[in-house]
Amino acid sequence: MQKIAVLGYGVVGSGTVEVFYRNKENLEKKAGEPLDIKYILDLRDFPDSPYADKFVKDFDIILNDPEVTVVTEVIGGIKPSYDFVKSSLMAGKSVVTSNKELVAKKGAELLSIAKEKNVNFFFEASVGGGIPIIKPIHACLEANEIKEIAGILNGTTNFILTKMFRDGMGFDEALAIAQQLGYAERNPAADVEGVDACRKICILASLSFGRHVYPENVHTEGITKITPEDVEYVDSHNAKIKLIGCARREENNEISIGVFPAVIKDESQLSGVSDVFNAILVRGDATGDVVFYGKGAGKLPTASAVVSDIISAVKHTKTSRSLDWQDSEQSFIRPFERFVCGNYIRLLANNPDETKSAVKTLFGDVEYLTSKSRKDNELAFVTGEMTEGEALDAMNRLSEGAEILGRLRVLDY
Amino acid sequence: MQKIAVLGYGVVGSGTVEVFYRNKENLEKKAGEPLDIKYILDLRDFPDSPYADKFVKDFDIILNDPEVTVVTEVIGGIKPSYDFVKSSLMAGKSVVTSNKELVAKKGAELLSIAKEKNVNFFFEASVGGGIPIIKPIHACLEANEIKEIAGILNGTTNFILTKMFRDGMGFDEALAIAQQLGYAERNPAADVEGVDACRKICILASLSFGRHVYPENVHTEGITKITPEDVEYVDSHNAKIKLIGCARREENNEISIGVFPAVIKDESQLSGVSDVFNAILVRGDATGDVVFYGKGAGKLPTASAVVSDIISAVKHTKTSRSLDWQDSEQSFIRPFERFVCGNYIRLLANNPDETKSAVKTLFGDVEYLTSKSRKDNELAFVTGEMTEGEALDAMNRLSEGAEILGRLRVLDY
């Protein structure tokens, strides 16, 4: 019999308890032994809950109970989660978490403590909600050298972008609907500024490339500057705009990484990912492109991933050697000015013919795009691949005779 | 140090050896101990191979060598693979295989022997090539009750259907190109008649629903009867035709299962899966729809899955409790006449107005489709959901005043 504690009875916590008891019999069969949730930690009271007798307010009760072998942290944030998780691992208990901020900021340290104590630190639910992605990367694709990983990692922004494309809405209107539907927070900054997607690509990149990538070292842009004009041009180009987090193995043991809205052609498996769905593309040297798709958030999908990790933690009482990465310094992250991609650029030209000639000189051959609401003297085009530094430099020179109205990077997945 | 034997040095076998040695250092780190391939079994000689000293022709050498802990069967077919796999398991060695025919026909028995001997029988590569699907189902989605599973499981037929849709080719022409490119065998029956897809959906259904589904009990249709006319009508309906294997949990502990070409709307994640790619959709009660996409065949993708299983077998020296199903009888498979789906029907009517009136009576409200090469008196329409028996009965009655030229089932994923 192994006993589990659940820290936090919010959306994911209550979902975890629900999914656990709904499937208890089957889960015990897979675990090979009886299981139970012994404690639920929450500062609030839930006197009418069927689990009322399990609630505690003092974390030390859990920490000091040797019967508890697996601690499930679904509070979110760094305080007090970090202390709870760290002390649980130090006490020889395995930890399961859905907390992407915690893993993105403290993953290397917590994995190292888990290894030292020969227990596990699992976080399948921290990326992609109910989509299996963490375990598939380290326990199914380990015969590959992962070359690149890229994904639509935030459902809120994908919902907003879908509304902008399908219904021609502006950003503010689409955001308001996302807020009405409960997909976006009252303060939507963490989603629309790319902070959430950044944490997730940090976790995926750390796992794929073996060294911790800290969020503060990742170039991050959100979707707030995308206009209906950009949407129209990109749509006419048979493409979509998606908020992409991506990381790529480069020469000299470096990686390129970034989070930004990108133009994705409709042939891509990522372009058809709509509404609040997420998808993650993993490019391996042996397996080629593999894509994982599903609901990236929500009570039950996320709880499904948490409960799966609980079963893994129960079954694998020794530390997992494959789920691991080292702490690292910024130096292995290639400066973003050397990031290579195509560019979509929209501008208002004083003299379109002169500007076209300058575009040819600065960007080489480009593809000009059309749009039914195109204004006089407006030009929009897509360039071939170049570094970020080259693109910024060329745009700077171009702005002598033109006002640059919009720019997006173009990715080829 | 664990020693591995590879049975068969064909495409997958040589790929397995290549991927293993290319990543040996990293694989040993993940396994936590040194690993090596000690034997390669093949009747042919490979004197110039860098692994020439590992080749043996007598399986008993492998069977009787206690150093060999993991046997990798990549010969394919039932003879002699079944005997080799069975005796390896009986001898207490774990077995990894890419052999879908073997798993679909003998899975329950081999899993049961593995359990008895406390070793593992792994077969990630038997479905979806390099796409992780077997382990994600049993080790990541185990907190779900799987409601339904459906997939594009055969790359050859998907390539042919893609050619028919994109380039307006007929079946024969598209098949000839697939053969030229090496995607289809000289005798393409196993692919185009749905036999290969049937084996794969049997494996997925057995794993998802816990009881062995034998291929001979599964209604299986291929893609040979699809005409360019059908393609045009379906295309105008914003849909594609895909060879789908699907299995669904039903009431009374039954399952519905079948393999057939189906109309899939373009909104579906399965519709954009082109060329030789595969995709598998898993519908869980907690996680909703999750889709896994990638290359369903090929030397290195398949080898990547085989090598991943080898690492799992090395690490997990006890039998896996989650990868398991029971032997079963046909009785839990619902007769196909009770399979529920929509229908696409194309017919030549003696009197179109009369036929339309009969269609209304027999099928209720239907959606009529258009096509630019539509012939006089030709009608094509899509019905709502009904059972196979109801559809056949209605088509039978309809054929009194009309010649039915084409019929496809319509699935909603």
Interface residues (C-beta under 8 A of the other chain):
Chain A: G15 V19 F20 N23 N26 L27 K29 K30 A31 G32 E124 G129 G130 I131 P132 K135 P136 H138 A139 C140 L141 E142 A143 N144 E145 Q269 G272 G284 D285 A286 T287 G288 D289 V290 V291 F292 Y293 G294 K295 G298 L300 P301 A303 S304 A305 V306 V307 S308 I311 S312 K315 R321 S322
Chain B: V19 F20 N23 N26 L27 K29 K30 A31 G32 E124 G129 G130 I131 P132 K135 P136 H138 A139 C140 L141 E142 A143 N144 E145 Q269 G272 G284 D285 A286 T287 G288 D289 V290 V291 F292 Y293 G294 K295 G298 L300 P301 A303 S304 A305 V306 V307 S308 I311 S312 K315 R321 S322
